[in-house]
């Protein structure tokens, strides 16, 4: 499988690619929410386009922005600047034109995390009273339909985040002492709980309308040399669901810890973590599944020499992966793993 991919190191240092569609990747150049971070788009030849909204800048202060997801002519992300009182606000780009995603009155901050080409999902924070002080309250997931203008808060009394969307499916998590993977169909009051019995925690990061992917964590008892009772260590496993907790299957990665971040048909993007026998987590390596029933392709192994870590964050319908990696100089580079015939 390795010979079917070529790696494109995208221009601009401190670059991160978070989404990809038809070989076009989106993300940020200059660092995530650093003083120089700007939303960008790269084509499959590595050419870069600046998507940063001018309305976030003033003559004396430059704002920051990032694109997290792309599908067709719609992109989702967020940005901040003087206009937002330097608080992060969800953004959308329709046919390349940026604007704010409408939010409830009084919100404190928001992020657009994913799009399916029509709807945008993400999270926002509302204020809360703590005695005489106003502070940040719970995180609320949301879904915004750009065609109809309908905004739905995916909140039912517990902190929530909506990470992925496809058609009438939204996925994410709710906090109930621990994170629980959730699947919604537009109604925050009637979710499908994907969290399996006995797990320590779980999160669903993406859906393609048929499958949902994410992570499921378990506490594993490990014998200890100095402690006969041993210790409990959490291990996380890349997970795939088909609409219910009972449908859960784990994706073979070759790593003790792994995460699935994006799904598109048979293709799944994610990463694995090099882990010691004692559970200590180390370097992270990009992974790509060509079929959920088969072991992952170690995308990290295709990178030029010197890369210490990498992450695959998104995959498109053609099997092209987008993500980023850290080189030997500790510089982050946005990457495309382009599938070739």
C-alpha positions in Angstrom: 0.0 0.0 0.0 2.9 2.4 0.8 3.8 2.9 -2.9 0.2 4.3 -3.6 0.9 7.5 -1.6 3.2 10.5 -2.0 3.8 12.9 0.8 3.4 16.7 0.1 5.1 18.9 2.6 3.0 22.1 2.5 4.7 25.5 2.5 4.9 27.8 5.5 6.4 26.7 8.8 4.3 26.0 11.9 1.6 24.7 9.5 -1.3 22.4 10.5 -3.7 20.8 8.0 -7.0 19.8 9.7 -9.4 19.1 6.8 -9.3 17.8 3.2 -11.7 17.6 0.3 -10.9 16.5 -3.2 -7.2 16.8 -2.5 -7.5 20.4 -1.2 -6.4 20.8 2.4 -7.3 23.5 4.9 -5.8 24.6 8.2 -3.5 27.3 9.6 -0.1 28.7 8.8 2.0 30.3 11.5 0.7 28.3 14.4 -2.7 27.7 16.0 -4.0 30.9 17.5 -0.5 32.3 17.7 -0.1 36.0 16.9 0.7 35.1 13.3 -1.7 32.2 12.7 -3.7 32.6 9.6 -6.4 30.4 8.0 -5.1 28.9 4.7 -5.9 26.4 2.0 -3.4 24.3 0.0 -4.1 22.5 -3.3 -2.7 19.1 -4.1 0.4 20.7 -5.7 1.2 22.5 -2.4 0.1 25.9 -3.6 -1.1 28.1 -0.7 -4.1 30.5 -0.5 -4.6 32.9 2.4 -8.2 32.7 3.8 -7.7 35.0 6.8 -10.7 37.4 7.2 -9.6 41.0 6.9 -12.4 42.0 9.4 -10.4 40.4 12.2 -7.5 42.9 11.7 -7.0 46.6 12.6 -4.3 48.9 11.4 -2.4 48.1 14.6 -3.4 44.6 15.5 -3.6 41.5 13.4 -6.2 38.9 14.3 -5.7 35.1 14.0 -7.8 32.5 12.3 -8.0 28.8 11.4 -10.0 26.5 9.1 -10.9 23.2 10.7 -13.0 21.5 8.0 -13.9 21.7 4.3 -16.5 20.1 2.2 -17.4 21.4 -1.3 -17.7 25.2 -1.2 -18.2 25.4 2.6 -15.5 25.7 5.3 -15.7 25.8 9.1 -13.3 27.3 11.5 -12.8 30.1 14.0 -10.9 33.3 14.6 -10.3 36.2 16.9 -9.3 39.9 16.9 -10.2 43.3 18.1 -13.7 42.9 16.6 -14.3 39.9 18.8 -12.7 41.4 21.9 -9.9 38.9 21.3 -12.3 36.0 22.0 -12.5 33.0 19.7 -15.6 33.1 17.4 -16.9 30.4 15.0 -16.4 31.3 11.3 -17.6 29.9 8.0 -16.4 30.5 4.5 -19.1 30.1 1.8 -17.5 30.2 -1.7 -14.4 31.6 -0.1 -16.2 34.5 1.6 -15.8 34.5 5.4 -18.4 35.5 8.0 -19.3 34.7 11.6 -21.5 31.7 12.4 -24.6 33.1 14.2 -24.5 32.4 17.9 -26.9 32.8 20.9 -27.0 36.2 22.5 -24.4 36.7 25.2 -22.1 33.8 24.3 -18.5 34.1 25.4 -16.6 32.1 22.8 -17.3 29.6 20.0 -15.6 27.4 17.4 -16.6 25.8 14.2 -15.2 22.3 14.1 -16.6 20.5 11.1 -18.9 20.8 8.0 -20.6 18.4 5.6 -21.0 21.1 3.0 -24.4 22.3 4.3 -24.2 22.2 8.1 -21.6 23.4 10.5 -21.0 21.9 14.0 -18.9 23.0 16.9 -19.1 24.4 20.4 -19.8 27.6 22.3 -19.6 28.7 25.9 -22.2 30.7 27.7 -21.5 32.8 30.9 -22.3 31.5 34.4 -22.6 33.2 37.7 -20.1 32.2 40.5 -21.2 34.3 43.4 -20.7 37.9 42.5 -18.5 37.0 39.5 -19.4 36.1 35.9 -17.2 33.3 34.5 -17.3 30.7 31.7 -20.1 28.2 32.1 -20.7 24.9 30.3 -19.6 24.1 26.8 -22.5 23.6 24.4 -22.4 21.7 21.2 -24.3 23.2 18.2 -25.3 22.5 14.7 -26.0 25.4 12.2 -27.7 24.7 8.9 -26.3 27.3 6.4 -29.1 26.6 3.9 -32.0 27.2 6.3 -30.4 29.4 8.9 -31.5 27.1 11.7 -29.3 27.0 14.8 -29.7 24.1 17.3 -27.9 24.0 20.6 -26.9 20.4 21.3 -27.1 20.8 25.1 -29.2 18.8 27.5 -27.9 20.0 30.9 -24.4 18.5 30.7 -21.3 20.0 28.9 -21.2 18.8 25.3 -19.1 19.2 22.1 -20.3 18.4 18.6 -17.2 17.3 16.6 -18.6 15.9 13.4 -21.6 16.1 11.0 -23.0 14.3 8.0 -26.6 15.0 6.9 -28.8 14.6 9.9 -26.1 12.9 12.0 -24.0 14.8 14.5 -21.4 13.2 16.8 -19.4 14.3 19.8 -19.5 13.8 23.5 -21.3 14.7 26.7 -19.6 15.0 30.1 -21.1 12.7 32.7 -18.3 12.5 35.2 -16.3 11.2 32.2 -16.6 11.8 28.4 -19.3 9.7 26.7 -19.5 9.3 22.9 -22.8 10.5 21.6 -24.7 10.4 18.3 -27.5 12.9 17.6 -30.0 13.3 14.9 -30.7 17.0 15.3 -32.3 16.7 18.8 -30.2 17.2 21.9 -32.8 15.5 24.1 -32.8 12.1 22.2 -29.2 11.1 21.7 -27.9 7.6 20.9 -25.2 6.8 23.5 -22.3 5.1 21.8 -20.3 4.7 25.0 -19.8 0.9 25.7 -20.4 -0.6 29.1 -17.3 -1.0 31.1 -15.2 1.7 29.3 -13.5 4.5 31.2 -14.4 7.1 28.6 -15.2 7.6 24.9 -15.5 10.3 22.2 -16.9 10.3 18.7 -15.0 12.7 16.4 -16.5 12.2 13.0 -19.3 10.6 11.0 -19.9 10.0 7.3 -23.6 9.4 7.8 -23.2 5.6 8.1 -20.2 5.1 10.4 -18.9 7.0 13.4 -15.3 7.0 14.6 -13.4 8.1 17.6 -11.8 6.6 20.7 -12.8 4.3 23.6 -10.6 4.2 26.7 -10.3 1.4 29.3 -8.4 1.1 32.5 -6.1 -1.9 32.4 -4.6 -3.5 35.4 -0.8 -3.8 35.2 1.4 -5.7 37.6 3.9 -3.5 39.4 7.3 -4.6 40.7 7.2 -2.5 43.9 3.4 -2.8 44.3 1.9 -6.3 44.3 -1.6 -4.7 43.7 -0.2 -3.2 40.5 -1.5 0.0 38.9 -4.4 0.8 36.5 -3.3 2.4 33.3 -5.7 3.9 30.7 -5.4 2.7 27.1 -7.3 4.3 24.3 -8.4 2.4 21.1 -9.4 3.7 17.7 -13.1 2.9 17.5 -15.7 2.6 14.7 -19.5 2.4 15.3 -22.4 1.9 12.9 -25.1 3.8 14.8 -25.2 2.0 18.2 -23.0 1.1 21.2 -23.5 -2.6 20.3 -22.0 -2.1 16.8 -18.6 -1.0 18.2 -15.5 -2.4 16.6 -11.9 -1.6 17.3 -9.5 -0.6 14.4 -6.2 -2.5 14.2 -3.4 0.0 14.4 -0.2 -1.8 15.7 0.0 0.7 18.5 -1.1 0.3 22.2 -2.9 3.6 22.0 -4.8 4.9 18.9 -7.4 7.4 17.8 -9.7 7.7 14.8 -10.3 11.3 13.8 -12.1 11.2 10.4 -14.1 8.7 8.3 -15.1 8.8 4.7 -16.5 5.5 3.4 -13.9 2.8 4.0 -11.2 5.4 4.7 -10.4 6.4 8.3 -7.7 8.9 9.4 -6.1 8.9 12.8 -2.9 8.3 14.8 -1.2 5.9 17.1 1.0 6.5 20.2 4.3 4.7 20.8 3.8 3.4 24.4 6.2 1.7 26.8 5.4 -1.6 28.6 4.6 0.5 31.7 2.0 2.6 29.8 4.1 5.7 29.3 3.1 7.5 26.1 5.6 8.8 23.7 5.7 9.8 20.0 2.5 10.0 18.0 2.4 8.6 14.4 -0.2 9.3 11.6 -2.3 6.3 10.6 -4.6 5.7 7.7 -7.1 2.8 7.4 -8.1 1.8 3.8 -10.7 -0.7 5.2 -11.9 -0.8 8.8 -11.5 -4.6 8.8 -7.8 -4.4 7.9 -4.7 -3.1 9.8 -3.8 0.6 9.4 -1.2 1.9 7.0 1.5 3.6 9.1 1.5 7.0 7.3 4.3 8.2 9.5 6.7 5.7 7.8 6.2 7.4 4.5 7.5 10.8 5.7 11.0 12.0 4.9 13.7 11.2 7.4 13.8 13.3 10.5 10.1 13.5 11.4 9.6 12.6 15.1 5.8 12.8 15.2 2.8 13.1 12.9 -1.0 13.1 13.0 -3.6 12.4 10.3 -6.6 14.6 11.0 -8.9 14.1 7.9 -9.5 12.0 4.9 -11.5 12.7 1.7 -13.6 10.4 -0.4 -10.6 9.7 -2.7 -8.4 8.4 0.2 -6.2 11.5 0.4 -5.1 12.2 4.0 -4.3 15.6 5.6 -2.5 16.3 8.9 0.8 17.6 10.2 4.2 16.4 11.5 7.1 17.6 13.6 10.6 17.5 12.0 14.0 17.1 13.6 14.2 20.9 14.2 10.9 20.7 16.2 9.1 22.7 13.4 5.6 21.7 12.5 4.7 21.2 8.8 1.2 20.7 7.3 1.1 17.5 5.2 -1.0 15.8 2.5 -0.6 12.1 1.9 -1.9 12.1 -1.7 -3.2 8.8 -3.1 -1.8 8.1 -6.6 -2.9 5.4 -9.1 
